[in-house]
Amino acid sequence: MSAPTLTPADAAPDAESARPQSSSLLRKLAATPEAGVVLACVVAFIVFSIAAPTYHNTDNLQVMGRDLAEFGILAIGESFVILTGGIDLSVGGLAGLAGVLAGWFNATHGMPAPLAIVLTLAICAGVGYWHGTMVNRLNVPPFVITLVTFTICKGLALSITSGTPITGLSNVFGDLSLYYIGSVPIPAVIFLVVAVVAWFALERTYAGRQIYAVGGNPEAARLAGIPVRKRITSTYMVSSTLAGLVGILIIGRLGVADPSVSASGYELTAIAAAVVGGVSLFGGEGRIVGIAAGAILLEFISNGLLAMNVNEYYQTVAQGVVLGVAILADRIRAKYFGASRK
């Protein structure tokens, strides 16, 4: 008996059935921006490791860990606000002011470092509460009120210090920023802890799911009984408090409370990391895994260009290009792979 032969007509259904499977896989990848960012991190690390032999040595990885902690924590705080459909432009200026306040309390007024840190974080949380109140009660656009705060923070930082860095800080600040747990810098560990706590808060708690609902459709969330104003205010408080934490880490790393930190552009890097990580600027979508990966990718690129001796001005250009590509990808993903991002 001869074996049956496969005609083109018989093979056609198999080819057609393979197409929906490949299309389904493409849709899943496109609808999961975190996967693409993680893959980009792996590719960037491999490319820069080949191009710059010193890129992946222990010393440079530790430097990247400290850098990542600073704007990575800012990005996580910023993402809370963006998830509600808002924006916080004050985080860079507030981080600079927080460092100045902590140094001022400690070095100028003799306040113990732990108390200075707690008081500084409390003040930052109060700033976040102020933002939430202005947005909720008076309907002030988030862009406007946080830009006002950014400007005030820069001015206060310069006024308190008269433009001169505050010296004589307690060793506690340096211990937080310069010490290690094993070979891992403490700031990197703090970033990991913040990321895990933020992930749990957003994705495993009722309040976290409500934040997504508020960003997706505020009116529907209100009608469903969600305390929209409280949730929005809480996100601004998280963002401002984490900005204060970053300011404290920065002065520990520098050894002085430098007012110029307020004008370093940290807020733009934080927003870029969040958007690159898949957070929709329209609110309601984004995951902490993607945000952390976005921050890591920006740090890989920035440090990689530095290791290759690329002019620092081009590093800023590269960051802008990455942000532009991320926003374009978000719009394409919304248009062709889902209707949730409008």
C-alpha positions, 0 to 999 in steps of 0.5 A: 500500500502506498503512502498518502500524498499531501496535495496543496489543497490539503496543506492550505488549512495548516498554513492558514491555521498557523497564521492566526497563531503567529498573529495572536503571538504578535498581538500579545507581545504588542499588548505587553510593552514590559516584555519589549522593554526587558528585551531592550535592556538585555540587548543594550547591556550586551551591545555596550558590554561588547563596545566598551570592555569596562562597561560590565565590570563591578565598579561600573555596575555599582555606579549604575546601581546608584544612578538607577536608584535616584531616578528609578525611585523618582520614576516609580513615584511619578508613575503613580501620578501618571496612572491617574491621568496627571503629571508631576513636574515638581519631583526634580526641584522637590528632590533638590529642596529635600536634600537642602532641607535635610542638610539644613536641619542637620548641619545648620540647626544640629538636628539628629540625622534620623529626625531630619530625614523624617521631618524632610519626608513629612514636609515632602508628603505635605507638598504632595497633599497640597498638589492633590488639594489644588487638583481636586478642590480647585481643578487646577491642571496638574501641569500648572500646580506642579510646575509652580512647585518646581519653581518655588523649590528651586528658589527656596533651595537657593535662598536657604543656602545662598547658592552655597552647598551646605557642608558638615553633614552627619555620616548617616547620609553617607552611610545610606548612599555609599555603603554596600550590602555584599557588593550591592550599593544600598541605594540599589537595594532601596530602589528594589524595596520601593519597586516591590512595595509599589508593585504590591500596592498597585497590583495586589491591593484594592486601593491600587486597583482603584488608582487604575480605575480612576486613571481609566475613567474618573467618572465611572470610578466615581459612580462606582463608589471609588473615592476619586479625590482621595486616590488622586491625592494619595498618588501625589503624596507618594510621588512627593515623598519618594522625591524627598527620599531621592534628595536625601540619597543624593546629598549622601552621595555628594557629601554636601547639600547642593541647591543646584540639584533642583535644576538637574532635570531629574523630573524629565528622566523620571517621566521618560522612564515611566513612559518608556516602561509602558505607562500611558500618559492618558492614565490607567495603564502601566506596570511597575515591572515595566517602569523599573525596566524603563529606568534600567534601560535609560541608565544602560544607555546613558552609562553606555554612551559615557563608557564609549566616550560619547559627548554628554550633549548627545546623551541627552539627545539619545534620551529624547530619541528613546522617549519619542520612540516610546511614545510613538510605540504607545500610540501605534499599540493603541491604534492597532492592538487595542482601544483602551488607550485613546 
